[in-house]
Amino acid sequence: MLKIKIKTPNKIALHLPVPYTLLKTASSILASKRFRNQMHKWANQDLEQKHIPSTLFDTLLNKQLMNEIIRELGKHKGTVLVDARLHDGTEVIVKL
């Protein structure tokens, strides 16, 4: 389970547990052909000369690759992915 902790300077703490099944569902949506086509349209919307090829989205948003990454993340429990402290005192921690 992915654990996201956000602490603000005015003593508000937010803990968001994200199960791996939710990550797999999100990766399935991101890897769908319809979403990849829409991403390609959005990416090339403002570009006039250099267009981004659709094969880039096919390789980056590969469902099998995303599922393998999520599976490997599950094997490394307790690893801190993000530990950020902002100037205003806000802390963000993302842990496996």
N, C-alpha and C positions, 0 to 999 in steps of 0.2 A: 504494500500500500504506500502510495506517495503521500507524504505529510507536508502540508504548507502551513507555516506559522508566520503571521504578520503581527507585529507589535508597533503601536503608534506612540508618540510621545505623551499624548493625553490619556495614557493608561487603558487603551482599548486593545485587547488581544483577540485575534481571529485565528482559529485553527480549522483547517480544511483538510480532512482526509479524502484522498482520491483513490478508490480501488483500481486495481489493474484491469478489471473488466470494463470499467468506464474508459480507461485509456485505450483499450483494444477497440471499443465501440467507436471512439473518436477517430482512431486510426483508420477504421473501415470507412468512415464517412469521408475522411480526407483522401483516401486512396480510390474513391469511387470515380468512375469515368466522368460523370456529370460535374463533380466538383473540380476535377482537373481541367476540364474544358472551360469552366467559369473562371478559374484562376488564370488560365492562359489569356482569356479575354481581358480580364482586369489588368494583367501585367502589360499587355500590349495596347491598352486603351489610350494612354497619353504619349506613347512613343511614335514618332513619325518616321524615323529612318531605320533604327536598329530594332528589329523585332526579336523577342525571346522565343526560341523554338519550343514547340510543344513536347519534344522528347525530353527536355530538361525536367518538366513536371512529371513525366512518366517514370523517370529514374529516381527523382527525389521522393515522390509520393507513391512508392511501391509498397503494397499491402504486406507482402511477405517479409520485406526488409523491416518495416515498422513493427510487425509482430515479433520478429526475432530480437529487435532492440528492446522491446518491452519485456520479453522473456528473460533476456540477459540482465536487465535492470532488477528484476525480481530476485536474482541470485546474489545481489550485492546489497543486502538490507543494512540499513544504518549509515550508508554513505550520504554525505552532505553534498548536494548538487549546487545549491546556491546559498550563500551566506553574505547578505548585503546589508550594510548600515548606511543610511542616507544622512545628509547634513542636518536635516530637521529632526533626527532621532528615530526615524522609522527603521525597523529591522524586518528583514524578510529572510526566512530560512526554508529551504526546500530539501527534504530528507527522504530517502527511500525507506 
